[in-house]
Amino acid sequence: MAAASASSTRLKLWGVRGSIPVPGPATVRYGGNTSCVEVRADGELIVLDAGSGIRELGLALENEFGSRPINLSLLITHVHWDHIQGFPFFVPFYNDKNQIRIFGYDGADFGMREILKSQMATPFFPVALYDLPGKIKIEKLDAMEFNIGKVRIRWRFMNHPGTCVGYRLFTSKGSIAFLPDNEPYEAFKLHAAESHLLSPEQMRKRAGEEHTELVKFLQGSDILILDTQYTDEEYDAHVGWGHGSLSTAISLALDASVRKLILFHHDPTHDDETIDKMVETARRIAAKSERHLEVEGAREGTEMTID
Protein backbone atom coordinates (compact mmCIF):
# COMPACT_ATOMS: atom_id res chain seq x y z
CA MET A 1 0.00 0.00 0.00
CA ALA A 2 1.43 3.33 -1.01
CA ALA A 3 2.08 5.89 1.70
CA ALA A 4 -0.97 7.95 2.60
CA SER A 5 -1.04 11.51 1.32
CA ALA A 6 -2.32 14.43 3.35
CA SER A 7 -5.64 14.06 1.51
CA SER A 8 -6.57 10.57 2.73
CA THR A 9 -6.48 7.99 5.48
CA ARG A 10 -5.93 4.49 4.16
CA LEU A 11 -6.01 1.04 5.66
CA LYS A 12 -5.35 -2.47 4.42
CA LEU A 13 -6.38 -5.80 5.94
CA TRP A 14 -3.56 -8.35 6.17
CA GLY A 15 -5.10 -10.85 8.60
CA VAL A 16 -8.81 -11.24 9.41
CA ARG A 17 -9.15 -14.56 11.29
CA GLY A 18 -9.42 -15.44 14.94
CA SER A 19 -7.91 -18.28 16.98
CA ILE A 20 -5.64 -19.93 14.41
CA PRO A 21 -4.57 -19.49 10.76
CA VAL A 22 -6.69 -21.55 8.39
CA PRO A 23 -5.20 -21.45 4.88
CA GLY A 24 -6.72 -23.61 2.19
CA PRO A 25 -9.26 -23.77 -0.64
CA ALA A 26 -12.24 -23.16 1.67
CA THR A 27 -10.89 -19.79 2.89
CA VAL A 28 -9.19 -18.47 -0.22
CA ARG A 29 -11.57 -15.52 -0.80
CA TYR A 30 -11.65 -14.06 2.72
CA GLY A 31 -8.21 -15.31 3.74
CA GLY A 32 -6.80 -17.50 6.46
CA ASN A 33 -4.33 -15.31 8.38
CA THR A 34 -4.92 -13.99 11.89
CA SER A 35 -5.36 -10.39 13.02
CA CYS A 36 -3.31 -7.62 11.37
CA VAL A 37 -4.35 -4.26 9.88
CA GLU A 38 -2.17 -1.54 8.34
CA VAL A 39 -3.09 2.15 8.59
CA ARG A 40 -1.45 5.07 6.76
CA ALA A 41 -2.52 8.51 7.94
CA ASP A 42 -1.01 11.95 8.39
CA GLY A 43 2.46 10.70 7.52
CA GLU A 44 2.32 7.81 10.02
CA LEU A 45 2.51 4.07 9.45
CA ILE A 46 0.51 2.25 12.15
CA VAL A 47 0.01 -1.50 12.44
CA LEU A 48 -2.81 -3.00 14.48
CA ASP A 49 -1.98 -6.43 15.95
CA ALA A 50 0.74 -8.91 15.02
CA GLY A 51 -1.15 -12.04 14.02
CA SER A 52 0.13 -14.21 11.18
CA GLY A 53 -0.95 -11.57 8.65
CA ILE A 54 1.94 -9.34 9.74
CA ARG A 55 4.43 -11.59 7.93
CA GLU A 56 3.10 -10.65 4.49
CA LEU A 57 2.89 -7.01 5.56
CA GLY A 58 6.56 -7.06 6.54
CA LEU A 59 7.58 -8.46 3.17
CA ALA A 60 5.52 -5.81 1.38
CA LEU A 61 7.10 -3.02 3.44
CA GLU A 62 10.62 -4.27 2.73
CA ASN A 63 9.83 -4.29 -0.98
CA GLU A 64 8.25 -0.83 -0.85
CA PHE A 65 10.90 0.95 1.22
CA GLY A 66 13.98 -0.75 -0.22
CA SER A 67 17.08 0.89 1.29
CA ARG A 68 15.03 3.55 3.11
CA PRO A 69 14.40 3.09 6.84
CA ILE A 70 10.97 1.96 8.01
CA ASN A 71 9.50 3.84 10.96
CA LEU A 72 6.25 2.43 12.29
CA SER A 73 4.13 1.97 15.39
CA LEU A 74 2.61 -1.40 16.33
CA LEU A 75 -0.49 -1.34 18.55
CA ILE A 76 -1.24 -4.72 20.16
CA THR A 77 -4.74 -5.33 21.52
CA HIS A 78 -3.76 -8.28 23.71
CA VAL A 79 -1.33 -11.16 23.84
CA HIS A 80 -3.51 -14.14 23.00
CA TRP A 81 -1.47 -16.07 20.50
CA ASP A 82 -3.54 -15.28 17.40
CA HIS A 83 -2.68 -11.60 17.91
CA ILE A 84 1.10 -11.96 18.36
CA GLN A 85 2.01 -15.22 16.59
CA GLY A 86 3.31 -13.39 13.50
CA PHE A 87 5.57 -11.12 15.56
CA PRO A 88 8.78 -13.19 15.19
CA PHE A 89 8.32 -13.31 11.40
CA PHE A 90 8.03 -9.55 10.80
CA VAL A 91 11.11 -8.88 8.68
CA PRO A 92 11.47 -5.13 9.49
CA PHE A 93 12.58 -6.23 12.98
CA TYR A 94 15.66 -7.78 11.39
CA ASN A 95 17.18 -4.60 9.92
CA ASP A 96 19.00 -2.10 12.14
CA LYS A 97 17.93 0.87 10.03
CA ASN A 98 14.29 0.42 11.08
CA GLN A 99 12.59 1.95 14.13
CA ILE A 100 9.50 0.31 15.63
CA ARG A 101 7.49 1.48 18.62
CA ILE A 102 5.28 -1.20 20.20
CA PHE A 103 2.31 -0.25 22.37
CA GLY A 104 0.29 -2.66 24.48
CA TYR A 105 -1.09 -3.32 27.92
CA ASP A 106 0.50 -5.86 30.23
CA GLY A 107 -1.35 -9.15 30.36
CA ALA A 108 -1.58 -12.04 32.82
CA ASP A 109 0.63 -10.14 35.32
CA PHE A 110 3.56 -10.16 32.89
CA GLY A 111 5.05 -7.16 31.09
CA MET A 112 4.62 -6.88 27.33
CA ARG A 113 8.36 -7.28 26.77
CA GLU A 114 8.46 -10.47 28.86
CA ILE A 115 5.54 -11.96 26.95
CA LEU A 116 7.04 -11.21 23.55
CA LYS A 117 10.44 -12.41 24.73
CA SER A 118 8.98 -15.68 26.00
CA GLN A 119 7.40 -16.41 22.62
CA MET A 120 10.84 -16.21 21.01
CA ALA A 121 12.78 -17.99 23.76
CA THR A 122 14.51 -21.34 23.37
CA PRO A 123 13.21 -23.93 22.56
CA PHE A 124 10.32 -22.19 20.77
CA PHE A 125 12.23 -19.98 18.33
CA PRO A 126 15.84 -19.72 17.09
CA VAL A 127 16.19 -15.93 17.41
CA ALA A 128 15.77 -14.16 20.76
CA LEU A 129 13.92 -10.86 21.05
CA TYR A 130 17.06 -9.08 22.25
CA ASP A 131 18.96 -10.33 19.18
CA LEU A 132 16.68 -8.52 16.73
CA PRO A 133 18.75 -5.78 15.02
CA GLY A 134 15.89 -3.33 14.58
CA LYS A 135 15.51 -0.44 16.99
CA ILE A 136 12.51 -1.65 19.01
CA LYS A 137 10.91 0.33 21.82
CA ILE A 138 8.14 -1.31 23.85
CA GLU A 139 5.79 1.10 25.64
CA LYS A 140 3.09 0.16 28.12
CA LEU A 141 -0.28 1.83 27.61
CA ASP A 142 -0.79 4.29 30.44
CA ALA A 143 -2.76 7.41 29.55
CA MET A 144 -6.08 6.53 27.90
CA GLU A 145 -5.25 8.93 25.08
CA PHE A 146 -1.95 9.63 23.34
CA ASN A 147 -0.56 10.73 20.00
CA ILE A 148 1.46 9.09 17.29
CA GLY A 149 2.55 12.11 15.30
CA LYS A 150 -0.66 13.89 14.31
CA VAL A 151 -2.80 10.78 14.83
CA ARG A 152 -4.67 10.77 18.15
CA ILE A 153 -5.13 7.34 19.74
CA ARG A 154 -7.74 6.44 22.34
CA TRP A 155 -8.14 3.02 23.93
CA ARG A 156 -10.36 1.23 26.42
CA PHE A 157 -10.58 -2.23 27.94
CA MET A 158 -12.69 -4.78 26.09
CA ASN A 159 -14.97 -7.53 27.41
CA HIS A 160 -12.64 -10.45 26.72
CA PRO A 161 -10.80 -13.00 28.91
CA GLY A 162 -7.48 -11.69 30.18
CA THR A 163 -6.41 -8.12 29.48
CA CYS A 164 -7.59 -6.86 26.10
CA VAL A 165 -8.01 -3.34 24.72
CA GLY A 166 -9.64 -1.77 21.69
CA TYR A 167 -8.28 1.23 19.83
CA ARG A 168 -9.74 4.23 18.07
CA LEU A 169 -7.51 6.22 15.73
CA PHE A 170 -8.47 9.82 14.99
CA THR A 171 -6.87 11.13 11.80
CA SER A 172 -7.27 14.39 9.92
CA LYS A 173 -9.77 12.71 7.57
CA GLY A 174 -11.77 10.50 9.92
CA SER A 175 -11.56 7.78 12.54
CA ILE A 176 -11.03 4.03 12.64
CA ALA A 177 -12.04 1.81 15.57
CA PHE A 178 -10.38 -1.58 15.98
CA LEU A 179 -12.09 -4.05 18.34
CA PRO A 180 -11.03 -7.51 17.18
CA ASP A 181 -11.97 -9.31 20.41
CA ASN A 182 -15.02 -8.24 22.39
CA GLU A 183 -18.05 -10.04 23.81
CA PRO A 184 -21.35 -8.12 23.79
CA TYR A 185 -22.56 -6.87 27.14
CA GLU A 186 -26.13 -7.94 26.38
CA ALA A 187 -25.40 -11.46 27.67
CA PHE A 188 -24.40 -9.99 31.08
CA LYS A 189 -21.18 -12.01 30.99
CA LEU A 190 -18.34 -9.78 32.13
CA HIS A 191 -14.67 -10.73 31.95
CA ALA A 192 -13.30 -8.11 34.34
CA ALA A 193 -11.28 -9.63 37.17
CA GLU A 194 -13.74 -8.57 39.89
CA SER A 195 -16.91 -9.59 38.02
CA HIS A 196 -17.31 -12.83 40.01
CA LEU A 197 -17.93 -10.69 43.10
CA LEU A 198 -21.00 -9.02 41.59
CA SER A 199 -24.58 -10.02 42.29
CA PRO A 200 -26.90 -10.60 39.29
CA GLU A 201 -28.38 -7.13 39.79
CA GLN A 202 -24.93 -5.55 39.99
CA MET A 203 -23.85 -7.52 36.91
CA ARG A 204 -26.76 -6.16 34.88
CA LYS A 205 -26.08 -2.61 36.04
CA ARG A 206 -22.36 -2.87 35.27
CA ALA A 207 -23.03 -4.44 31.86
CA GLY A 208 -25.41 -1.62 30.96
CA GLU A 209 -22.88 0.99 32.02
CA GLU A 210 -20.10 -0.67 30.05
CA HIS A 211 -22.27 -0.86 26.94
CA THR A 212 -23.10 2.84 27.24
CA GLU A 213 -19.42 3.73 27.60
CA LEU A 214 -18.50 1.56 24.61
CA VAL A 215 -21.11 3.31 22.46
CA LYS A 216 -19.61 6.67 23.49
CA PHE A 217 -16.14 5.38 22.66
CA LEU A 218 -17.25 4.39 19.14
CA GLN A 219 -19.66 7.25 18.44
CA GLY A 220 -19.42 8.47 14.85
CA SER A 221 -16.59 6.16 13.75
CA ASP A 222 -16.05 6.15 9.99
CA ILE A 223 -14.87 2.54 10.06
CA LEU A 224 -15.44 0.01 12.84
CA ILE A 225 -13.51 -3.26 12.62
CA LEU A 226 -15.38 -5.47 15.06
CA ASP A 227 -15.28 -9.00 16.46
CA THR A 228 -18.17 -10.85 14.79
CA GLN A 229 -16.91 -14.39 15.21
CA TYR A 230 -20.27 -16.13 15.66
CA THR A 231 -23.66 -16.33 14.07
CA ASP A 232 -26.44 -15.65 16.58
CA GLU A 233 -27.13 -19.38 16.87
CA GLU A 234 -23.46 -20.17 17.48
CA TYR A 235 -23.17 -17.43 20.08
CA ASP A 236 -25.96 -18.99 22.15
CA ALA A 237 -23.63 -21.97 22.64
CA HIS A 238 -20.54 -19.80 23.24
CA VAL A 239 -21.63 -17.21 25.79
CA GLY A 240 -18.61 -16.41 27.95
CA TRP A 241 -16.02 -17.26 25.31
CA GLY A 242 -15.22 -13.58 24.80
CA HIS A 243 -16.37 -13.07 21.21
CA GLY A 244 -19.14 -11.26 19.34
CA SER A 245 -22.26 -12.23 17.44
CA LEU A 246 -23.84 -10.97 14.26
CA SER A 247 -26.94 -9.14 15.49
CA THR A 248 -25.20 -7.58 18.51
CA ALA A 249 -22.44 -6.26 16.21
CA ILE A 250 -25.02 -4.57 13.99
CA SER A 251 -26.82 -3.20 17.05
CA LEU A 252 -23.63 -1.73 18.48
CA ALA A 253 -22.66 -0.12 15.17
CA LEU A 254 -26.13 1.41 14.79
CA ASP A 255 -26.19 2.67 18.40
CA ALA A 256 -22.84 4.38 17.79
CA SER A 257 -23.83 5.84 14.38
CA VAL A 258 -20.92 4.08 12.67
CA ARG A 259 -20.60 4.68 8.92
CA LYS A 260 -19.01 1.37 7.89
CA LEU A 261 -18.86 -1.91 9.83
CA ILE A 262 -16.25 -4.55 9.01
CA LEU A 263 -17.13 -8.04 10.29
CA PHE A 264 -13.82 -9.31 11.68
CA HIS A 265 -12.15 -12.18 13.56
CA HIS A 266 -13.78 -14.89 11.44
CA ASP A 267 -14.16 -18.22 13.18
CA PRO A 268 -11.66 -20.85 11.94
CA THR A 269 -14.56 -23.21 11.10
CA HIS A 270 -16.21 -20.64 8.82
CA ASP A 271 -15.50 -21.12 5.13
CA ASP A 272 -16.04 -18.47 2.47
CA GLU A 273 -19.66 -19.48 1.87
CA THR A 274 -20.49 -19.21 5.57
CA ILE A 275 -19.04 -15.71 5.75
CA ASP A 276 -20.95 -14.75 2.59
CA LYS A 277 -24.18 -15.74 4.33
CA MET A 278 -23.22 -13.84 7.49
CA VAL A 279 -22.57 -10.68 5.47
CA GLU A 280 -25.92 -11.05 3.69
CA THR A 281 -27.72 -11.53 7.01
CA ALA A 282 -25.92 -8.56 8.58
CA ARG A 283 -26.92 -6.32 5.68
CA ARG A 284 -30.56 -7.40 5.99
CA ILE A 285 -30.55 -6.62 9.72
CA ALA A 286 -28.96 -3.22 9.08
CA ALA A 287 -31.47 -2.42 6.30
CA LYS A 288 -34.42 -3.11 8.60
CA SER A 289 -33.21 -0.35 10.91
CA GLU A 290 -33.72 2.18 8.08
CA ARG A 291 -30.50 3.85 9.16
CA HIS A 292 -27.44 4.09 6.94
CA LEU A 293 -24.78 1.50 7.74
CA GLU A 294 -22.41 -0.11 5.24
CA VAL A 295 -21.46 -3.69 6.12
CA GLU A 296 -18.57 -5.72 4.72
CA GLY A 297 -16.90 -8.96 5.65
CA ALA A 298 -13.19 -8.52 6.43
CA ARG A 299 -11.21 -9.86 3.50
CA GLU A 300 -7.43 -10.11 3.25
CA GLY A 301 -6.00 -7.60 0.80
CA THR A 302 -8.94 -5.20 1.05
CA GLU A 303 -7.93 -1.55 1.02
CA MET A 304 -10.16 1.29 2.25
CA THR A 305 -9.84 5.05 2.12
CA ILE A 306 -11.33 7.84 4.23
CA ASP A 307 -11.25 11.07 2.24
N, C-alpha and C positions, 0 to 999 in steps of 0.2 A: 504494500500500500504506500503510495507516494505521501510525502510529508504534507500535513495539512497547511493550507494557506490561511491567511488572516480572515478569509471570507467564509470558512467552513469549519465544522467539527466533524471528524470522520471516525468511524469505528469499523473493525473487522472481527468476525468470529473465527477463532482458530480451534476451539474445542467446546462442545455443547452438551456433552454427556455427563451423567452422574455415576458415581460408584466405581466403575471400572471401564477401561477402553473396550469397545466392541467393534473392531473392524470386520469387514466381510461384506458379502453381496447383499445382505438384508438391510444394511445401514449405509449403503454407498451414497444415497442422496442427501441425507441429513448429516452423515458423518459419525465416526466412532470415537473420536478423541474426547478426553475430559477437559474440564473448565479452563478456558483461556480466551480473553478478549483484548484486542489492541485498540487504543484510542489515540488519535492525533488531534491536538487542539492547542491553539494559541502558542505554537512553537514547542509544545511539550509532547513527548512520547511516553504514554502511560499504559502499563500492562496490568490487567485484572486477572489474578490467579495464575498458578503455575502448574495446571494439570498437564496431561500428555500433549495437548495442543500447543504448548509453548515450544516444543522442539521444532516444529515446522516454522513457527514464527521466528525463532532464532536463526534458522537457515536463511529465511527470506531477508532478515535484517542484515546479515553478513553480506549477502549478495547485493543488497541495495546500497549499503554504506561503503563497501569496498575498503579502502585504506583509511577512510575517515573514522574518527571515534564515534561510538554509540553512547549516548547519554540517555538513560531512561529511568523511570520509576516503576517499581513493581508493587502493587497493592494486593496483599493476600487476605482473603476473607477469613480463612481458618485453616487448620493444619490436618484435617482429614486427608487421607492419602490421595484421593482423587483430585485434590486442589494443589498438591505440591509434588506429585510423582514425576512431573516433567522437569522439575527444577534442576536435577543434575545433568540434564541433556540440553540445556540452553547454552548454545555455543558462544554467545557474547560474554559469558562468564570466563571464558578461556583465553581472552585477549587482554593484555595489560593496558591497552589504550582506552578501554571502555570503562564507563562509570555507571554503576547501578545502585540506586537507593531502593531498599526494600522496607515496606511498611507492613505491620501486622500486629495483632494483639497476642499476648502470651496465651498459651493454651495448656490445659492439664497441669498447671503449676510449673511448667517449664518455660524458659525464655525462648523466643523465636529462634535465636541463633542456635541454642542447644538442640532444638527440634530439627532444624535443617541440617545441623552437623551430624546428628544421629542417623539421619536417613542416608548420609554418605559415608558413614563410618565402616571400617572393616568389621565383619566380612560382607557387608551389603553392597559396597561400591568401591571401585579401585582408586578413586580420587577423593581426597578429603576436602571438606569445605575450605579449610585454611590453605590448601594448595592451589586454589583457583587463582589465576593471575589477575583477573579483572579487579578493578577497584570497587569493592562491595561494601556498602554501609547499611547496616540493619538498624531500623528505628522502630521502637515500640510506640504504638498509638497511645497518645496521652490526651491532648486537647481534642474535643469532639469536632473541631473544625480546624483545618490548616490549609496552607497553599502549596501547590507545586507550580512554581512560576506564577502565571496569571490564572491558573485553574484553581478554583476553590473546591476543597474536598470536605464533605461532611460524612460522618459515619455513625451508626448506632448498632447496638447488639440485636441479633436476630433470635428467633425462637427455634433453636436447633441444639441438639445435644453437644455438650462441650462449650467452648467459647468460639462464637462465630459472629462476624459483623457483616453489615451491608454498607455499600458506599453510594454516595451521590456526588457526581462531578458537575460543577457549574462552570461552563465555558462562556466565552463571549457570544456564542451563537445559540446556546441552549444547554439543557442538562440531561445527563444520563444517570439512571439509577441501576445498580448492579446488586441483586439479591439472589444469588444462585442457590442458597440453602435456607429455607424458611418455612416453618409449619404454620398454617393459618391459626389465628387465635380463636376462631369460631368453635373449635372442638374443645376449648378450655383445657388443653394439654400444654402446660408451660414447662420449658426446659431450664429455667433459671435455677441456680443451685438451691435457693431457699424455698422453691415452690412446694416441696413435700410437706412444709410446715403450715401451708395454707388450708383453711377449711373450704368446702365447696363454694360457699358464698363469697369468701375472699378470693378464691380462684376465678370465679366469674367476674368479679369486680376488677381484679388485676388484668384479666384477659381483655376486658372491654377498654380499659385504660391504655393497654399496650397497642391494641388495634387503632385507637384514636391517634396515638402518637406516631404510629407507623404511617397512617394516612397523611398526617401533617408532614412527615419526613419526605414523602413521595409527591406531595401536592404539586401538580402542574408539570411533572417530568415530561420531557419530549420523548424519551425512550426509557422504558422500564424492562430490564432483563430479569426475569423472575422465575424462581423455582416452580415448575409445573410438572413434577415428576409423574403424578398419578392421574388417572381418570377418576371421576367421582366414586365409581364403584370400587376401584382399587384402594382409594384412600380410606374407605370405610373399614378395610381390613388392615390398614397401616397407620392408624391413628397413634401418635406417639413416636413415630419413626423420624420425625423432623423434616418432612418434606411436604410440598404443596399439592393442591388438587386443582382441577380445571375450573370449576365454577367459582371457587374462592379466589383464584387468581384474577378472573374477569371482574369479580365483585370489588376486589381491592383496587384494581386499575381504574374502574369507573368511579369509586369513592374518591380517589385521588386526582381525578380529571387528567389522567395520563393520555398522551396523544398516541403513542404506539407501544404495544405490549409484545414482547418477545418471549414465547414459551421456551423455557430453558431447563437444563439439567435432566435431559431425557433419560428415562429408565433404561437400564441395559437390556431388558427383555422386549423393549418396544422397537419393532422394525419400522421401515419407512412408511408402510401402509398404515400402521397403527398411529403414527404421528400425523399423517395426512388426515385421518379421521378426527383426531383430537383438535387439529387446527380448524377443521370444518365445524365441529361442535362449538368450539370457542367463539368462532365468528357468528354463529347463529345466536348464541347466548348474548353476545355483545349487541347484535342487531336488535334483539327484543327490547333492549333498554332504551332504544331510540336516542342514544347519545353517541357521539362520534368517538370511536376507538378502533384504530387499526390493530390487527392481530396477525402475527407471523410466527411460524415455528422456527426456532434457532437452527440454522443450517451452516455447517462449516464452509468458510469461504465467502459468506455473505458480507457485503460492505454497505454501510449506511452513512448518510450525510445529513447533518443539521445545518441549514443555511440561514 
